[in-house]
Amino acid sequence: MGHNSTAARFGVLSLLCAVFSAPAFADMGTSAGDTAWILTATALVLFMTLPGLALFYGGLVQAKNLLSVLMQCMAIAALMSIVWLVCGYSLAFGPGDGGIIGGFAKSFAAGVTAAPLDGQSIPEPLFMMFQMTFAIITPALIVGAFVERVNFGAMLVFCALWLLLCYAPAAHWVWGGGWLAGMGVIDFAGGIVVHTTAGVSALVFALIIGKRAHFPKDMHPPHSPGFVMLGAAMLWVGWFGFNAGSALGANGDAARAMLVTHTSAATASLVWMGIEWVSFRKPTLVGIATGMVAGLATITPAAGSVGPAGAIVIGAASALVCYGAVVLIRQKLQIDDSLDVFAVHGVGGILGSLSLPFLAAFGPLAPGLSKPVFTQFGIQLLGVAVVALLSAVVTAGLLYAIRTVIPLRVSPEDEEAGLDSATHGETAYHQ
């Protein structure tokens, strides 16, 4: 007994020695403050999808399709997490040749340690997780293009393949040391990688899947503007993690990004509300929430490049341009991008990406550019164009391939009944 007690004490002492002699994060080049902030930012970005985007989209559809939208967002969050771990992160941020794709060296987090990547001050597993939340919300944004008519199985297959064939290459080109990064393209938090890819893909998806049965003659209003506002408010809060978190540290860049993000959202909300007020004599809750999202999407690529004055310009421009895009796509072209994903996210992300060179030196706190304005504009235009082309080609190719095996949309009878009961056997509201 005495021998066992001595051995136990020795074992505990050995464990304590091992723990206290293990290198701390600080010894590995990481910062406790930066790590704490990005842990928080990661949670905020996930909060944008669940529950923010889910409620925002869910409130905009008919009551009989509420649960289907929540289910799509929930399933995408789970599936993209696994796909990102298996090989998505490696394709986007792993070592690769030619600046085109990252390869499979970091699949299943192989070789990922607590040490930071070059030029960072946070552990690589945290960077991997932070980027995972971006990989979750990007395909989830596309949900707004096909709500109330999509086949759930086809949607899952599309999102998994789209993440690998569209999002991962775009992320590698811009953020993973790829060829666009080498040219100097600026995309602070995803105007190109997130909003251009999702917006263009949403437009192509809407064209290929076809219009809802009641579009455009018998349009139903959002079943719950209250849900829309709650979801939008969560997006506004979560976007601080999205944009300020993209500084990858608790520093002045993060502080400025948070300030300009909030300024753009507030400005766009008021301008969109004003447009409705003048046009229809009634400012709507759904309108002010949509304007806010447009302001957030448009400032995203420029959040590291402009000051507060530039953010006001971007916010106002986002409301005017995105509102016009909604009218053009929905009413004049009659494309059933159901929840205006391209008009708000796609157009907003492109607008922010192309306008940032002209506002980078405008007003206090503006950091300026390292290249001449029109040189940077040319680089931005190239980045937007090639990523938009990639998104359109991959989306069209995937949808045409998938629909040879799985129907893209539900039957007319299921669409009329609503996807909540027809697809999931549930109802949101019991009468």
N, C-alpha and C positions, 0 to 999 in steps of 0.2 A: 504493500500500500504506500509506504514511504517512497519506494522507488518510483511508483507511478506518479505520485504527487510532484516529485522532483522533476520528472520528465515533462509533466504538464506545465510546471512553471517555466522550465527551459523553453518549451514550445511557444508559450505566450511571449516570453522575452524575445525569442527569435523573430516572431511575427511583428512585434512592435519595432524591432530594429530594422526589419525589412521595410516596414511602412515609412518610418521616419528617415530612412536612408534613400528612399525612392526619390528620383528627381521630381521637383515640383514643376507645375506648368510654367512658372516664371523662368525656371532654368532651361526650358525648352523654347524660349523665345515668345511665349504667350503673355498676354496682359490680362490680369484678373478683371479689370474694369471693362475692357473691350469684350471679353468673354461673357461677362454678366449681361452687357447690353445686347449682344447678338443672341444670347439665349432668350431674352425677352422679346426681341424683334422676331425671332423664329416663331414663337408662340403667337405673336400678333398677326403674322402673315397667314398662319394656319387658321386663325380666327376669322380672317377675311373670307375664306371659303366656307368654313363650318364654324359658326352658323351664318356669317354675313351674306355671302353671295347666294346661299341657299334660300334665305328668307327674302332677299331682294328679288330674285327671280321667281320664287314661289308666290309672292304677293301679286306679281304681274300677270299670272296665268289664271285660267278659270278655276273655280273651286274644285272641280272634278279631276284636275291635273296637279294639284298642289303637292301631294305626296310623291308623285312621279318625279317632280323636279328635285325635291329634297333627297329622294333615293338616288337620282343620278349624281348629284353633288357628293353624297356620302360614299357611293360606290367608286366614283372617280378618285376621291381622296385616298381610299384604301388601295385601290389597284395601282395608281401612279406611285404610291410609296414603295410598293414591292418592285415594280418595274424599275424605278430609280435605283433601288438598292442592287438589283440583279445586274444591270448593265447601263442604265440611263446616265448615272453620274459618271461612270467611266467614259462613256462616249462623249459626254459634254466637257468633262474637266480632266480626263486622263491624258497621259502623254500620247501624241500622235504624230504622224508624218504629213508634211505638206499643208498643215493648218486647216484640214478639211474635217477630220473627225478624230476623236480621242482614243479609239481602240477599246480593248477589253482588259487592260492591265489592272484596273481597279474594280472589276466586277466583284460583287458581294463584299465590297470594302476591302479587298485584298491590298495589303501594303499601306492602308490608312492607319496612321498612328495619332497620338495626342499632340504630336509636333505640328506647328502651323505650316501651311504652304509658303513658298517664297513670297516675301513682301506682305505677309499677313501677320496678325498678332493673336489669332484665335486658333484653337485646336482644329485640325482638319475634319474630325467627325462632326463638329458643330457647323463648319462651312458646308459640309455635305448635307446636313439636315436643313440648314437655312435654304440652300438651293433646292432641296426637295419640296419645300413649301411653294416655291415658285413653279416647280414642275407640276404641282397639284392644281394650283389655281388657273394655270394657262389653259389646259384642255377643259376645265370646268367652265371657263368663260364661254366656250363654244356652245355649251348647252343651250344658251339663249337663242341660238339660231334654229334649233329643231324641236323645241318643246311642243308638247301636245300631239305629236305624231310619230316620234322616233321609236324604232324597235330597240328595246333595252339591250339585247344581246349584241346587235350590230354596233350600238353605241360603245359598248365596252371594248369590243375588238378594235374599233376605229381609234379610240383614245389611246389604247396601249401601243398600237403600231405608230400612231401619229407622234407620240412622245419620242419614240426612237428614231423615226425617219425624218421628222420635221423639227421638233423642238430641240432635241439634243444637238443636231448639226448647227442650228442657228445659235444656240448657246455657246457652242465651241468656237464658232467663227467670231463672235463678238466678245464673249467673256472668258473663254477658255484658252486664250492665246492663239486663236486661229487667224486666218488671213485678213479678215476685216479688222480685228484688233491691231494687227501689224500695220494696217493702213492708217490707223488712228481714229476709227469710228467711235463716237461717243454715245453711249446708251447707259446712263447711270443706273437705272433700276428696271428697265424692261420695255421702253417704248417700241423698240424693234423686236427684241427677243420674245416679249410677252404679248404686247398689244397688237403689233403688226401681224405676227403669226396667227394669233387667235382671231383677230378681226377678219383677215383675208380668208382664213379657213372657214370661218362662220359663213361668210358670203357665198363661197363655193358650195358649202354643205347645203345652204338654203336653196340654192339654184338646182342642185341635183336631187334633193329629196322632194322638192315640189312644195306648193302652197298648202296650207291648211284648208279644210273643206269650206270654211266660212270666210276665207280671206279673198278679197278685201271688202266684200259687200256687207257681211254680217259680223262685224268686229265686236267682240265683247270687251267691256272695260276691265281693268285689273280687279280681281275679286277682293283684294285686301290691300288698299293703299297704306294701311297701318303697318302691315308686314314689309311693304316696300320701304317705308321710312325707317323701320327698325333695322332692316338689312343694310340700308344705305349708311345709317349711323355707325354700324359695326364696320363697314368698309372704310369709312372716314378714319375711325380710330385705328383700325388695323393697318391702314396705308402708311402710318408713321413707321411701322416696322418694315414695310415694303421699301419705302424710299430712304428714310433715315438709317435703316438697318443696312442699306446697300453701301454705306460708307465703310462697313466692316470694322467699326470701332466707335468708341465713345469719344468723339472729337468734334472739332469745329465744323468739319464737313457734314457730319450727322446733324448738328444743330441747325446749320443753314438749310439743309435738305428738309428738315421738319418744318421750319418756318415757311419756306416757299411752297411746300406741299399744302399746308393749311391755307396759305394766302390764295393760291390758285383755286382750291376747292370752294372757298368762301366767295370769291369773285364770280366764278362760273355759276354757282347757285343763284346768286342775285341777278346776274344777267339773263340766265335762262328763265327765271321767274318773271323778269321784266318783259321778255319777249312774249311770254304767254299772256301776261297782264294786258299788254297792248293789243295782241292779236285776238284774244278771246274774252277780254274784260274780266277774266277770273284766273288768278294764279293758283296752280294746283300743287298738291303735296308730291305727287308722282313727278311733276315737272321739275320742282326744285331739287328733288333727290337725283333725278337723271342728270341735271346740270352739274351737280356736285361730282358725280362719277366721271363726267366728261372732263371736268377740271383736274381731277386726280389722274386720270389716264394721260392727259396731255402734258402735265408737268413731270411725269415719271422719268422720261429720258433726260430731261433738262434739270432735274433737281440738284445736280452737282455743278451746274454750269451757269445758273442765273441767280440774281438776287431778288429781293421782295418786289421791286418795281417791275422787273421782268416777269415775275410770277403773276402780277396783276394783268399784264398784257396777255400772257398765255391763258389765264383763266377766262378773260373776256373773249379772246379769240376762240377758245375751245367751245364756249357756249354758242357763239354765233355760227361757227363752221359746223359743229356737230348737229346743231338744231337744223341747219340747212340740209345736212346729209340725211337726217331722219326723214324730212319731207321728200327729198329727192328719191330715196330708195323705197320708202314705204308707199308714198302716194303717187309719184310720177312714174317710176319704173315698176312699181307694184311687185317688188321682190319681197317674199315673206321671210325676211330675217326677223323672226318673231319679236325678239326683245332688243333689237337694234344693236347687236354686238358690233357689226362692222361700222355703223354710223357713229357710235360712241367710242368704242375701244380702238377699232382699227384706224378710223380717221383721226381720233385724238392722239394715238401713239405716233402716227405719221406726222401730224402737225407739230407736235412737240419736238420730234427728232429733227425736223427740217428748220424749225424756227430758232432753235437754241443758238446757232452761230451768230445770229443777228442781235441777240439779247444778252450775250455772255458778258458784255462790258457795260450794260445799261443799269445805272443807278447804284446806290450803296450796296456793299457786300457782294457785288457781282465779281466773280473771280477772273473773268477774261478768258481768252483762248491762247493756246501756244502756236496756233497756225493762223494765217490770214483768213478773214471771214469767208470769202467765197471758195477758198481751198477747202475749208472745213465743210461748207455747205455741199460741195461736190462729193466729198467723202460720205456725208450723211445721206445724200440722195442715192448714191450707189448702194449703201448698206440697206436702205429701205427697199430699193428696187429688187435686189437679189433675194432678200429674205421674203418679200411678198411673192416673188415668182416661185421660190422654193415651196412656200406654204400652199399656193394655188395648185401646183403640179402634184405635190404629195397628197393633198386632200382629195383631188379629183381621182388620182390613180388608186388610192386606197378605197374610196367609195365605189368606184366601178368594179374593183376586184371583190370587195366584200359582198356587194349585192348579187354577185353570181352564185353565192353560197347561202347568204342570209338576207332576207328582205330588210331594206333600210327603214321602212315605215310600217306601222300597224295597219290592220284592215280598216276600211271605212266604218265598219260597225264598231270596232274597238275605239276608233277615234271619236265617234259620236258618243259612246258610253263614257269615255274618259279613261286615261291611262291608269289612274289610281286603282280602279276596280278591274279593268280589263287586263292589265299587266301584273299588278301586284296584289290584287285581291283585298284591297283595303280602301277605306274612305276616310277623308279628313274630318268630315262633318256628318254627324248622325242626326237625322231629323226625327 
